[in-house]
Amino acid sequence: MAYFRITLLRSAIGLPRRTNGVLQALGLRRRMQTVYHPVSRDIAGFILHVKELLDVQEVEEKLSKSELHELRKPQPGYWVEKRTSER
Amino acid sequence: MFGPFRPTFSLFGGLLWKRPWRMSRPQKYRLRQRLRRVDSIVATVDAALSKKGLTTRSLERWKAEMPTEEEMRPKDKYTMFDRKVKGYRKGVHKLPKWTRISQRLNPPGY
């Protein structure tokens, strides 16, 4: 199933109240927050209403919050070759 | 020229708080990037909807009416119509919230 991956890049502070309402309808509360919505006409309408504030990609899979967090994690700087318990 | 009584704008008129009348080169560059970003979002939404055989009125209207960044003339990118200004054009950076709204069309003939 296709989803829109929507990230809020610019805040809607100072913009008309309807803009904030659209962001609320999309479930976007803060900058750099990512939400997934199925591809549909009404979601497309929301996106087009606030397109200057968003980053939008079409993706096949919906990632959970923890999976997104794993993706965003930096490299640890080390890797485990062998654990002591395996010796 | 120097000293406490030097003739500067802020000493003559008090508060000096004005935007330059034209945009700098990096400002124009970032404006073009933002225009392209909006174009790409519209294209993404269009592609995603057309895969499902859907479309919306707002999308069709945008595609029919709005020029893309490549199609826009430099005059329309960086300036906008204003009836109060000599020459009927002012820099687009004078528009409130100009980095977060789309200003692409101007009245024909101006």
N, CA and C atoms of all chains as a GROMACS GRO file, in nm:
protein
  591
    1MET      N    1   0.085  -0.120   0.000
    1MET     CA    2   0.000   0.000   0.000
    1MET      C    3   0.088   0.125   0.000
    2ALA      N    4   0.048   0.221  -0.077
    2ALA     CA    5   0.131   0.342  -0.090
    2ALA      C    6   0.093   0.444   0.016
    3TYR      N    7   0.197   0.507   0.068
    3TYR     CA    8   0.176   0.610   0.170
    3TYR      C    9   0.248   0.738   0.129
    4PHE      N   10   0.197   0.848   0.182
    4PHE     CA   11   0.273   0.972   0.177
    4PHE      C   12   0.354   0.981   0.306
    5ARG      N   13   0.484   0.997   0.292
    5ARG     CA   14   0.565   1.025   0.410
    5ARG      C   15   0.582   1.176   0.420
    6ILE      N   16   0.522   1.235   0.520
    6ILE     CA   17   0.514   1.380   0.530
    6ILE      C   18   0.595   1.427   0.650
    7THR      N   19   0.687   1.518   0.626
    7THR     CA   20   0.768   1.576   0.733
    7THR      C   21   0.744   1.726   0.735
    8LEU      N   22   0.724   1.778   0.854
    8LEU     CA   23   0.706   1.923   0.868
    8LEU      C   24   0.842   1.990   0.878
    9LEU      N   25   0.876   2.071   0.778
    9LEU     CA   26   1.007   2.137   0.779
    9LEU      C   27   1.000   2.280   0.833
   10ARG      N   28   0.893   2.350   0.797
   10ARG     CA   29   0.880   2.489   0.841
   10ARG      C   30   0.759   2.499   0.932
   11SER      N   31   0.771   2.575   1.038
   11SER     CA   32   0.657   2.588   1.128
   11SER      C   33   0.554   2.684   1.068
   12ALA      N   34   0.431   2.673   1.117
   12ALA     CA   35   0.323   2.757   1.066
   12ALA      C   36   0.295   2.872   1.160
   13ILE      N   37   0.392   2.908   1.244
   13ILE     CA   38   0.373   3.020   1.336
   13ILE      C   39   0.352   3.147   1.255
   14GLY      N   40   0.246   3.220   1.288
   14GLY     CA   41   0.219   3.345   1.220
   14GLY      C   42   0.145   3.331   1.090
   15LEU      N   43   0.118   3.211   1.049
   15LEU     CA   44   0.040   3.190   0.926
   15LEU      C   45  -0.108   3.183   0.964
   16PRO      N   46  -0.198   3.191   0.865
   16PRO     CA   47  -0.341   3.189   0.895
   16PRO      C   48  -0.382   3.066   0.977
   17ARG      N   49  -0.491   3.081   1.050
   17ARG     CA   50  -0.532   2.976   1.142
   17ARG      C   51  -0.564   2.846   1.068
   18ARG      N   52  -0.614   2.860   0.947
   18ARG     CA   53  -0.649   2.739   0.871
   18ARG      C   54  -0.525   2.655   0.840
   19THR      N   55  -0.413   2.722   0.821
   19THR     CA   56  -0.289   2.648   0.796
   19THR      C   57  -0.254   2.561   0.914
   20ASN      N   58  -0.265   2.620   1.035
   20ASN     CA   59  -0.240   2.542   1.156
   20ASN      C   60  -0.339   2.428   1.168
   21GLY      N   61  -0.464   2.456   1.128
   21GLY     CA   62  -0.566   2.351   1.134
   21GLY      C   63  -0.534   2.236   1.042
   22VAL      N   64  -0.482   2.267   0.923
   22VAL     CA   65  -0.447   2.161   0.829
   22VAL      C   66  -0.334   2.076   0.884
   23LEU      N   67  -0.236   2.142   0.945
   23LEU     CA   68  -0.125   2.065   1.005
   23LEU      C   69  -0.176   1.975   1.117
   24GLN      N   70  -0.271   2.027   1.194
   24GLN     CA   71  -0.329   1.947   1.301
   24GLN      C   72  -0.403   1.827   1.241
   25ALA      N   73  -0.472   1.851   1.131
   25ALA     CA   74  -0.545   1.742   1.066
   25ALA      C   75  -0.449   1.636   1.013
   26LEU      N   76  -0.331   1.679   0.972
   26LEU     CA   77  -0.231   1.583   0.924
   26LEU      C   78  -0.160   1.515   1.041
   27GLY      N   79  -0.181   1.566   1.162
   27GLY     CA   80  -0.115   1.507   1.278
   27GLY      C   81   0.025   1.559   1.299
   28LEU      N   82   0.054   1.677   1.245
   28LEU     CA   83   0.189   1.734   1.259
   28LEU      C   84   0.186   1.839   1.369
   29ARG      N   85   0.270   1.818   1.471
   29ARG     CA   86   0.269   1.910   1.584
   29ARG      C   87   0.396   1.993   1.591
   30ARG      N   88   0.507   1.936   1.551
   30ARG     CA   89   0.633   2.010   1.564
   30ARG      C   90   0.718   1.987   1.440
   31ARG      N   91   0.816   2.073   1.424
   31ARG     CA   92   0.904   2.065   1.308
   31ARG      C   93   0.982   1.934   1.310
   32MET      N   94   1.012   1.883   1.192
   32MET     CA   95   1.087   1.759   1.170
   32MET      C   96   1.011   1.635   1.218
   33GLN      N   97   0.883   1.651   1.247
   33GLN     CA   98   0.801   1.536   1.279
   33GLN      C   99   0.756   1.471   1.148
   34THR      N  100   0.757   1.338   1.146
   34THR     CA  101   0.719   1.265   1.026
   34THR      C  102   0.593   1.184   1.053
   35VAL      N  103   0.498   1.192   0.961
   35VAL     CA  104   0.378   1.110   0.970
   35VAL      C  105   0.357   1.040   0.837
   36TYR      N  106   0.285   0.930   0.843
   36TYR     CA  107   0.250   0.855   0.722
   36TYR      C  108   0.099   0.858   0.704
   37HIS      N  109   0.058   0.882   0.581
   37HIS     CA  110  -0.084   0.879   0.550
   37HIS      C  111  -0.102   0.804   0.420
   38PRO      N  112  -0.207   0.724   0.409
   38PRO     CA  113  -0.230   0.655   0.282
   38PRO      C  114  -0.258   0.754   0.169
   39VAL      N  115  -0.218   0.716   0.049
   39VAL     CA  116  -0.240   0.805  -0.066
   39VAL      C  117  -0.388   0.813  -0.093
   40SER      N  118  -0.445   0.930  -0.076
   40SER     CA  119  -0.587   0.949  -0.106
   40SER      C  120  -0.607   1.094  -0.146
   41ARG      N  121  -0.727   1.122  -0.193
   41ARG     CA  122  -0.754   1.256  -0.245
   41ARG      C  123  -0.753   1.359  -0.134
   42ASP      N  124  -0.812   1.324  -0.019
   42ASP     CA  125  -0.821   1.426   0.086
   42ASP      C  126  -0.685   1.456   0.147
   43ILE      N  127  -0.603   1.352   0.162
   43ILE     CA  128  -0.468   1.378   0.213
   43ILE      C  129  -0.390   1.462   0.113
   44ALA      N  130  -0.410   1.435  -0.015
   44ALA     CA  131  -0.343   1.516  -0.118
   44ALA      C  132  -0.385   1.661  -0.108
   45GLY      N  133  -0.513   1.684  -0.080
   45GLY     CA  134  -0.562   1.820  -0.065
   45GLY      C  135  -0.497   1.889   0.054
   46PHE      N  136  -0.483   1.816   0.165
   46PHE     CA  137  -0.415   1.872   0.283
   46PHE      C  138  -0.272   1.911   0.247
   47ILE      N  139  -0.204   1.817   0.180
   47ILE     CA  140  -0.063   1.842   0.146
   47ILE      C  141  -0.051   1.966   0.058
   48LEU      N  142  -0.140   1.976  -0.040
   48LEU     CA  143  -0.130   2.090  -0.131
   48LEU      C  144  -0.159   2.221  -0.058
   49HIS      N  145  -0.239   2.214   0.047
   49HIS     CA  146  -0.271   2.336   0.119
   49HIS      C  147  -0.148   2.392   0.192
   50VAL      N  148  -0.062   2.303   0.241
   50VAL     CA  149   0.053   2.348   0.320
   50VAL      C  150   0.184   2.302   0.257
   51LYS      N  151   0.188   2.295   0.123
   51LYS     CA  152   0.304   2.235   0.055
   51LYS      C  153   0.433   2.312   0.077
   52GLU      N  154   0.424   2.440   0.112
   52GLU     CA  155   0.547   2.518   0.132
   52GLU      C  156   0.617   2.481   0.262
   53LEU      N  157   0.547   2.413   0.351
   53LEU     CA  158   0.603   2.382   0.483
   53LEU      C  159   0.653   2.240   0.494
   54LEU      N  160   0.625   2.156   0.395
   54LEU     CA  161   0.642   2.012   0.411
   54LEU      C  162   0.752   1.956   0.322
   55ASP      N  163   0.791   1.834   0.358
   55ASP     CA  164   0.865   1.749   0.266
   55ASP      C  165   0.778   1.625   0.246
   56VAL      N  166   0.753   1.588   0.122
   56VAL     CA  167   0.661   1.479   0.093
   56VAL      C  168   0.730   1.378   0.003
   57GLN      N  169   0.722   1.250   0.041
   57GLN     CA  170   0.770   1.141  -0.044
   57GLN      C  171   0.660   1.036  -0.051
   58GLU      N  172   0.655   0.965  -0.161
   58GLU     CA  173   0.564   0.852  -0.169
   58GLU      C  174   0.644   0.727  -0.136
   59VAL      N  175   0.598   0.651  -0.036
   59VAL     CA  176   0.670   0.531   0.006
   59VAL      C  177   0.572   0.413   0.008
   60GLU      N  178   0.628   0.294   0.000
   60GLU     CA  179   0.545   0.173   0.000
   60GLU      C  180   0.515   0.126   0.141
   61GLU      N  181   0.613   0.141   0.229
   61GLU     CA  182   0.599   0.088   0.365
   61GLU      C  183   0.589   0.201   0.465
   62LYS      N  184   0.509   0.173   0.567
   62LYS     CA  185   0.493   0.270   0.674
   62LYS      C  186   0.588   0.230   0.787
   63LEU      N  187   0.673   0.323   0.829
   63LEU     CA  188   0.769   0.292   0.935
   63LEU      C  189   0.711   0.334   1.069
   64SER      N  190   0.735   0.250   1.170
   64SER     CA  191   0.689   0.288   1.303
   64SER      C  192   0.786   0.389   1.363
   65LYS      N  193   0.748   0.442   1.476
   65LYS     CA  194   0.828   0.546   1.539
   65LYS      C  195   0.967   0.493   1.576
   66SER      N  196   0.971   0.368   1.627
   66SER     CA  197   1.100   0.312   1.668
   66SER      C  198   1.188   0.284   1.547
   67GLU      N  199   1.127   0.239   1.436
   67GLU     CA  200   1.206   0.214   1.315
   67GLU      C  201   1.264   0.345   1.261
   68LEU      N  202   1.183   0.450   1.265
   68LEU     CA  203   1.233   0.582   1.222
   68LEU      C  204   1.349   0.625   1.310
   69HIS      N  205   1.335   0.600   1.439
   69HIS     CA  206   1.441   0.639   1.533
   69HIS      C  207   1.570   0.563   1.501
   70GLU      N  208   1.556   0.434   1.472
   70GLU     CA  209   1.674   0.354   1.437
   70GLU      C  210   1.742   0.410   1.312
   71LEU      N  211   1.661   0.450   1.214
   71LEU     CA  212   1.718   0.506   1.090
   71LEU      C  213   1.793   0.635   1.117
   72ARG      N  214   1.743   0.712   1.211
   72ARG     CA  215   1.801   0.844   1.234
   72ARG      C  216   1.920   0.839   1.328
   73LYS      N  217   1.942   0.723   1.392
   73LYS     CA  218   2.052   0.711   1.487
   73LYS      C  219   2.186   0.726   1.416
   74PRO      N  220   2.279   0.795   1.476
   74PRO     CA  221   2.411   0.804   1.413
   74PRO      C  222   2.487   0.673   1.428
   75GLN      N  223   2.593   0.658   1.349
   75GLN     CA  224   2.679   0.540   1.360
   75GLN      C  225   2.740   0.537   1.499
   76PRO      N  226   2.747   0.419   1.565
   76PRO     CA  227   2.801   0.417   1.701
   76PRO      C  228   2.951   0.442   1.708
   77GLY      N  229   3.024   0.420   1.595
   77GLY     CA  230   3.167   0.441   1.598
   77GLY      C  231   3.245   0.314   1.628
   78TYR      N  232   3.177   0.203   1.654
   78TYR     CA  233   3.244   0.075   1.677
   78TYR      C  234   3.152  -0.033   1.626
   79TRP      N  235   3.204  -0.152   1.607
   79TRP     CA  236   3.117  -0.264   1.573
   79TRP      C  237   3.165  -0.387   1.647
   80VAL      N  238   3.073  -0.474   1.682
   80VAL     CA  239   3.104  -0.592   1.762
   80VAL      C  240   3.143  -0.704   1.668
   81GLU      N  241   3.267  -0.752   1.677
   81GLU     CA  242   3.311  -0.865   1.594
   81GLU      C  243   3.271  -0.997   1.659
   82LYS      N  244   3.292  -1.005   1.787
   82LYS     CA  245   3.258  -1.130   1.856
   82LYS      C  246   3.223  -1.099   2.000
   83ARG      N  247   3.122  -1.166   2.049
   83ARG     CA  248   3.084  -1.144   2.189
   83ARG      C  249   3.156  -1.245   2.277
   84THR      N  250   3.187  -1.206   2.403
   84THR     CA  251   3.262  -1.295   2.492
   84THR      C  252   3.183  -1.422   2.522
   85SER      N  253   3.052  -1.413   2.522
   85SER     CA  254   2.971  -1.531   2.553
   85SER      C  255   2.981  -1.636   2.443
   86GLU      N  256   3.022  -1.594   2.322
   86GLU     CA  257   3.028  -1.690   2.210
   86GLU      C  258   3.161  -1.765   2.206
   87ARG      N  259   3.257  -1.727   2.290
   87ARG     CA  260   3.389  -1.790   2.286
   87ARG      C  261   3.386  -1.935   2.327
   88MET      N  262   3.224   6.342   0.988
   88MET     CA  263   3.210   6.206   0.939
   88MET      C  264   3.217   6.106   1.053
   89PHE      N  265   3.312   6.133   1.149
   89PHE     CA  266   3.321   6.042   1.263
   89PHE      C  267   3.272   6.113   1.389
   90GLY      N  268   3.272   6.042   1.501
   90GLY     CA  269   3.232   6.106   1.626
   90GLY      C  270   3.085   6.086   1.654
   91PRO      N  271   3.038   6.146   1.765
   91PRO     CA  272   2.901   6.120   1.807
   91PRO      C  273   2.796   6.184   1.717
   92PHE      N  274   2.830   6.288   1.641
   92PHE     CA  275   2.729   6.358   1.561
   92PHE      C  276   2.740   6.327   1.413
   93ARG      N  277   2.790   6.210   1.382
   93ARG     CA  278   2.805   6.174   1.241
   93ARG      C  279   2.666   6.154   1.178
   94PRO      N  280   2.653   6.192   1.054
   94PRO     CA  281   2.521   6.185   0.991
   94PRO      C  282   2.487   6.043   0.944
   95THR      N  283   2.428   5.964   1.028
   95THR     CA  284   2.381   5.833   0.986
   95THR      C  285   2.229   5.833   0.984
   96PHE      N  286   2.174   5.734   0.917
   96PHE     CA  287   2.028   5.726   0.904
   96PHE      C  288   1.963   5.715   1.041
   97SER      N  289   2.027   5.633   1.129
   97SER     CA  290   1.962   5.611   1.257
   97SER      C  291   1.963   5.736   1.344
   98LEU      N  292   2.066   5.821   1.326
   98LEU     CA  293   2.067   5.945   1.404
   98LEU      C  294   1.971   6.047   1.345
   99PHE      N  295   1.959   6.052   1.216
   99PHE     CA  296   1.868   6.148   1.154
   99PHE      C  297   1.722   6.114   1.179
  100GLY      N  298   1.687   5.991   1.151
  100GLY     CA  299   1.545   5.958   1.152
  100GLY      C  300   1.503   5.870   1.268
  101GLY      N  301   1.594   5.839   1.360
  101GLY     CA  302   1.557   5.750   1.468
  101GLY      C  303   1.578   5.606   1.426
  102LEU      N  304   1.468   5.531   1.425
  102LEU     CA  305   1.477   5.388   1.397
  102LEU      C  306   1.505   5.365   1.249
  103LEU      N  307   1.611   5.291   1.223
  103LEU     CA  308   1.636   5.250   1.084
  103LEU      C  309   1.609   5.101   1.077
  104TRP      N  310   1.504   5.068   1.012
  104TRP     CA  311   1.463   4.929   1.011
  104TRP      C  312   1.395   4.905   0.877
  105LYS      N  313   1.477   4.881   0.778
  105LYS     CA  314   1.414   4.863   0.648
  105LYS      C  315   1.483   4.753   0.571
  106ARG      N  316   1.407   4.691   0.489
  106ARG     CA  317   1.461   4.585   0.405
  106ARG      C  318   1.517   4.647   0.279
  107PRO      N  319   1.628   4.597   0.228
  107PRO     CA  320   1.681   4.651   0.104
  107PRO      C  321   1.581   4.634  -0.009
  108TRP      N  322   1.590   4.720  -0.108
  108TRP     CA  323   1.485   4.719  -0.210
  108TRP      C  324   1.497   4.602  -0.304
  109ARG      N  325   1.617   4.539  -0.311
  109ARG     CA  326   1.627   4.421  -0.395
  109ARG      C  327   1.692   4.310  -0.315
  110MET      N  328   1.670   4.189  -0.364
  110MET     CA  329   1.722   4.073  -0.293
  110MET      C  330   1.868   4.052  -0.329
  111SER      N  331   1.941   3.990  -0.235
  111SER     CA  332   2.079   3.956  -0.263
  111SER      C  333   2.082   3.827  -0.345
  112ARG      N  334   2.199   3.796  -0.397
  112ARG     CA  335   2.210   3.677  -0.482
  112ARG      C  336   2.179   3.548  -0.406
  113PRO      N  337   2.234   3.528  -0.284
  113PRO     CA  338   2.196   3.406  -0.210
  113PRO      C  339   2.048   3.399  -0.175
  114GLN      N  340   1.988   3.516  -0.149
  114GLN     CA  341   1.843   3.516  -0.123
  114GLN      C  342   1.767   3.466  -0.244
  115LYS      N  343   1.808   3.511  -0.361
  115LYS     CA  344   1.742   3.466  -0.484
  115LYS      C  345   1.765   3.318  -0.506
  116TYR      N  346   1.885   3.274  -0.474
  116TYR     CA  347   1.917   3.131  -0.489
  116TYR      C  348   1.827   3.047  -0.400
  117ARG      N  349   1.815   3.088  -0.273
  117ARG     CA  350   1.731   3.010  -0.181
  117ARG      C  351   1.586   3.016  -0.222
  118LEU      N  352   1.542   3.130  -0.276
  118LEU     CA  353   1.405   3.140  -0.326
  118LEU      C  354   1.381   3.039  -0.438
  119ARG      N  355   1.479   3.028  -0.531
  119ARG     CA  356   1.464   2.930  -0.640
  119ARG      C  357   1.458   2.788  -0.584
  120GLN      N  358   1.540   2.760  -0.482
  120GLN     CA  359   1.535   2.626  -0.422
  120GLN      C  360   1.398   2.598  -0.363
  121ARG      N  361   1.340   2.699  -0.297
  121ARG     CA  362   1.207   2.679  -0.238
  121ARG      C  363   1.102   2.657  -0.345
  122LEU      N  364   1.112   2.735  -0.455
  122LEU     CA  365   1.016   2.718  -0.564
  122LEU      C  366   1.025   2.577  -0.620
  123ARG      N  367   1.149   2.528  -0.637
  123ARG     CA  368   1.168   2.393  -0.690
  123ARG      C  369   1.116   2.288  -0.594
  124ARG      N  370   1.134   2.312  -0.466
  124ARG     CA  371   1.085   2.217  -0.367
  124ARG      C  372   0.932   2.204  -0.378
  125VAL      N  373   0.865   2.318  -0.390
  125VAL     CA  374   0.718   2.314  -0.404
  125VAL      C  375   0.680   2.242  -0.533
  126ASP      N  376   0.753   2.270  -0.641
  126ASP     CA  377   0.726   2.201  -0.767
  126ASP      C  378   0.740   2.050  -0.751
  127SER      N  379   0.844   2.009  -0.680
  127SER     CA  380   0.867   1.865  -0.666
  127SER      C  381   0.759   1.800  -0.580
  128ILE      N  382   0.710   1.873  -0.480
  128ILE     CA  383   0.603   1.817  -0.396
  128ILE      C  384   0.476   1.800  -0.478
  129VAL      N  385   0.444   1.901  -0.560
  129VAL     CA  386   0.325   1.889  -0.645
  129VAL      C  387   0.342   1.772  -0.740
  130ALA      N  388   0.462   1.754  -0.795
  130ALA     CA  389   0.485   1.643  -0.887
  130ALA      C  390   0.472   1.509  -0.815
  131THR      N  391   0.523   1.503  -0.690
  131THR     CA  392   0.514   1.379  -0.612
  131THR      C  393   0.369   1.342  -0.587
  132VAL      N  394   0.290   1.440  -0.542
  132VAL     CA  395   0.149   1.415  -0.514
  132VAL      C  396   0.076   1.374  -0.641
  133ASP      N  397   0.109   1.442  -0.751
  133ASP     CA  398   0.045   1.409  -0.879
  133ASP      C  399   0.077   1.267  -0.921
  134ALA      N  400   0.204   1.228  -0.908
  134ALA     CA  401   0.244   1.094  -0.948
  134ALA      C  402   0.176   0.988  -0.861
  135ALA      N  403   0.171   1.016  -0.729
  135ALA     CA  404   0.112   0.918  -0.637
  135ALA      C  405  -0.037   0.900  -0.664
  136LEU      N  406  -0.105   1.011  -0.691
  136LEU     CA  407  -0.249   1.002  -0.716
  136LEU      C  408  -0.277   0.937  -0.851
  137SER      N  409  -0.199   0.972  -0.952
  137SER     CA  410  -0.228   0.919  -1.085
  137SER      C  411  -0.200   0.770  -1.095
  138LYS      N  412  -0.112   0.717  -1.004
  138LYS     CA  413  -0.093   0.572  -0.999
  138LYS      C  414  -0.221   0.502  -0.960
  139LYS      N  415  -0.301   0.570  -0.878
  139LYS     CA  416  -0.427   0.512  -0.833
  139LYS      C  417  -0.543   0.556  -0.923
  140GLY      N  418  -0.513   0.635  -1.023
  140GLY     CA  419  -0.620   0.685  -1.110
  140GLY      C  420  -0.703   0.794  -1.046
  141LEU      N  421  -0.645   0.865  -0.950
  141LEU     CA  422  -0.719   0.972  -0.881
  141LEU      C  423  -0.662   1.106  -0.922
  142THR      N  424  -0.739   1.209  -0.895
  142THR     CA  425  -0.688   1.345  -0.906
  142THR      C  426  -0.774   1.435  -0.819
  143THR      N  427  -0.725   1.556  -0.791
  143THR     CA  428  -0.806   1.650  -0.715
  143THR      C  429  -0.816   1.780  -0.792
  144ARG      N  430  -0.917   1.857  -0.756
  144ARG     CA  431  -0.940   1.981  -0.828
  144ARG      C  432  -0.828   2.080  -0.802
  145SER      N  433  -0.782   2.084  -0.677
  145SER     CA  434  -0.677   2.182  -0.644
  145SER      C  435  -0.547   2.150  -0.719
  146LEU      N  436  -0.520   2.020  -0.733
  146LEU     CA  437  -0.399   1.979  -0.806
  146LEU      C  438  -0.410   2.016  -0.953
  147GLU      N  439  -0.526   1.987  -1.012
  147GLU     CA  440  -0.545   2.020  -1.154
  147GLU      C  441  -0.534   2.169  -1.176
  148ARG      N  442  -0.590   2.244  -1.082
  148ARG     CA  443  -0.589   2.389  -1.096
  148ARG      C  444  -0.446   2.442  -1.087
  149TRP      N  445  -0.372   2.387  -0.992
  149TRP     CA  446  -0.232   2.431  -0.976
  149TRP      C  447  -0.154   2.401  -1.103
  150LYS      N  448  -0.175   2.281  -1.156
  150LYS     CA  449  -0.098   2.244  -1.276
  150LYS      C  450  -0.136   2.330  -1.395
  151ALA      N  451  -0.264   2.365  -1.402
  151ALA     CA  452  -0.309   2.444  -1.517
  151ALA      C  453  -0.265   2.590  -1.507
  152GLU      N  454  -0.266   2.644  -1.385
  152GLU     CA  455  -0.247   2.789  -1.372
  152GLU      C  456  -0.106   2.829  -1.337
  153MET      N  457  -0.040   2.748  -1.250
  153MET     CA  458   0.085   2.794  -1.193
  153MET      C  459   0.203   2.755  -1.281
  154PRO      N  460   0.289   2.849  -1.310
  154PRO     CA  461   0.411   2.812  -1.383
  154PRO      C  462   0.510   2.744  -1.289
  155THR      N  463   0.590   2.655  -1.343
  155THR     CA  464   0.696   2.595  -1.261
  155THR      C  465   0.813   2.692  -1.253
  156GLU      N  466   0.912   2.654  -1.173
  156GLU     CA  467   1.024   2.746  -1.153
  156GLU      C  468   1.094   2.775  -1.285
  157GLU      N  469   1.108   2.672  -1.371
  157GLU     CA  470   1.176   2.692  -1.499
  157GLU      C  471   1.096   2.781  -1.592
  158GLU      N  472   0.964   2.772  -1.581
  158GLU     CA  473   0.880   2.849  -1.674
  158GLU      C  474   0.867   2.996  -1.634
  159MET      N  475   0.898   3.026  -1.509
  159MET     CA  476   0.878   3.164  -1.462
  159MET      C  477   0.986   3.256  -1.516
  160ARG      N  478   0.945   3.377  -1.546
  160ARG     CA  479   1.043   3.478  -1.585
  160ARG      C  480   1.113   3.529  -1.459
  161PRO      N  481   1.239   3.570  -1.471
  161PRO     CA  482   1.308   3.624  -1.354
  161PRO      C  483   1.231   3.739  -1.289
  162LYS      N  484   1.166   3.819  -1.372
  162LYS     CA  485   1.088   3.931  -1.320
  162LYS      C  486   0.979   3.883  -1.224
  163ASP      N  487   0.914   3.771  -1.260
  163ASP     CA  488   0.807   3.720  -1.175
  163ASP      C  489   0.861   3.645  -1.054
  164LYS      N  490   0.982   3.590  -1.068
  164LYS     CA  491   1.038   3.518  -0.954
  164LYS      C  492   1.075   3.614  -0.843
  165TYR      N  493   1.139   3.723  -0.878
  165TYR     CA  494   1.201   3.807  -0.775
  165TYR      C  495   1.121   3.933  -0.743
  166THR      N  496   1.026   3.969  -0.826
  166THR     CA  497   0.944   4.087  -0.797
  166THR      C  498   0.797   4.051  -0.809
  167MET      N  499   0.714   4.135  -0.749
  167MET     CA  500   0.570   4.112  -0.757
  167MET      C  501   0.499   4.244  -0.780
  168PHE      N  502   0.376   4.234  -0.826
  168PHE     CA  503   0.298   4.354  -0.857
  168PHE      C  504   0.260   4.426  -0.729
  169ASP      N  505   0.271   4.558  -0.733
  169ASP     CA  506   0.217   4.640  -0.625
  169ASP      C  507   0.173   4.772  -0.687
  170ARG      N  508   0.045   4.805  -0.670
  170ARG     CA  509  -0.006   4.924  -0.739
  170ARG      C  510   0.047   5.052  -0.678
  171LYS      N  511   0.100   5.044  -0.552
  171LYS     CA  512   0.143   5.167  -0.487
  171LYS      C  513   0.287   5.205  -0.519
  172VAL      N  514   0.358   5.116  -0.586
  172VAL     CA  515   0.501   5.137  -0.608
  172VAL      C  516   0.524   5.194  -0.747
  173LYS      N  517   0.620   5.284  -0.757
  173LYS     CA  518   0.657   5.338  -0.888
  173LYS      C  519   0.709   5.225  -0.975
  174GLY      N  520   0.652   5.211  -1.091
  174GLY     CA  521   0.689   5.099  -1.177
  174GLY      C  522   0.607   4.975  -1.152
  175TYR      N  523   0.519   4.980  -1.051
  175TYR     CA  524   0.424   4.873  -1.019
  175TYR      C  525   0.490   4.742  -0.980
  176ARG      N  526   0.617   4.746  -0.939
  176ARG     CA  527   0.683   4.622  -0.899
  176ARG      C  528   0.760   4.645  -0.770
  177LYS      N  529   0.753   4.546  -0.680
  177LYS     CA  530   0.838   4.551  -0.562
  177LYS      C  531   0.901   4.414  -0.544
  178GLY      N  532   1.007   4.408  -0.467
  178GLY     CA  533   1.074   4.281  -0.445
  178GLY      C  534   0.982   4.185  -0.372
  179VAL      N  535   0.992   4.058  -0.407
  179VAL     CA  536   0.901   3.960  -0.349
  179VAL      C  537   0.931   3.942  -0.199
  180HIS      N  538   1.051   3.984  -0.157
  180HIS     CA  539   1.087   3.972  -0.015
  180HIS      C  540   1.018   4.076   0.071
  181LYS      N  541   0.942   4.165   0.010
  181LYS     CA  542   0.863   4.260   0.089
  181LYS      C  543   0.730   4.202   0.130
  182LEU      N  544   0.697   4.088   0.073
  182LEU     CA  545   0.570   4.022   0.105
  182LEU      C  546   0.581   3.957   0.242
  183PRO      N  547   0.488   3.983   0.333
  183PRO     CA  548   0.497   3.918   0.464
  183PRO      C  549   0.494   3.766   0.452
  184LYS      N  550   0.577   3.701   0.531
  184LYS     CA  551   0.592   3.554   0.532
  184LYS      C  552   0.634   3.500   0.397
  185TRP      N  553   0.717   3.574   0.325
  185TRP     CA  554   0.742   3.540   0.185
  185TRP      C  555   0.814   3.408   0.167
  186THR      N  556   0.882   3.357   0.271
  186THR     CA  557   0.950   3.229   0.251
  186THR      C  558   0.857   3.111   0.272
  187ARG      N  559   0.733   3.137   0.316
  187ARG     CA  560   0.645   3.026   0.344
  187ARG      C  561   0.515   3.032   0.267
  188ILE      N  562   0.506   3.119   0.167
  188ILE     CA  563   0.386   3.119   0.084
  188ILE      C  564   0.429   3.124  -0.062
  189SER      N  565   0.336   3.084  -0.150
  189SER     CA  566   0.364   3.082  -0.293
  189SER      C  567   0.315   3.212  -0.354
  190GLN      N  568   0.406   3.283  -0.418
  190GLN     CA  569   0.368   3.404  -0.491
  190GLN      C  570   0.429   3.390  -0.630
  191ARG      N  571   0.347   3.346  -0.726
  191ARG     CA  572   0.402   3.317  -0.858
  191ARG      C  573   0.337   3.399  -0.968
  192LEU      N  574   0.209   3.433  -0.950
  192LEU     CA  575   0.137   3.498  -1.059
  192LEU      C  576   0.128   3.648  -1.036
  193ASN      N  577   0.130   3.721  -1.144
  193ASN     CA  578   0.113   3.865  -1.140
  193ASN      C  579   0.013   3.903  -1.247
  194PRO      N  580  -0.052   4.021  -1.232
  194PRO     CA  581  -0.152   4.058  -1.333
  194PRO      C  582  -0.087   4.071  -1.470
  195PRO      N  583  -0.154   4.024  -1.574
  195PRO     CA  584  -0.095   4.032  -1.707
  195PRO      C  585  -0.073   4.177  -1.748
  196GLY      N  586   0.037   4.201  -1.813
  196GLY     CA  587   0.067   4.335  -1.860
  196GLY      C  588   0.150   4.416  -1.764
  197TYR      N  589   0.166   4.370  -1.638
  197TYR     CA  590   0.246   4.445  -1.542
  197TYR      C  591   0.374   4.369  -1.511
   0.00000   0.00000   0.00000
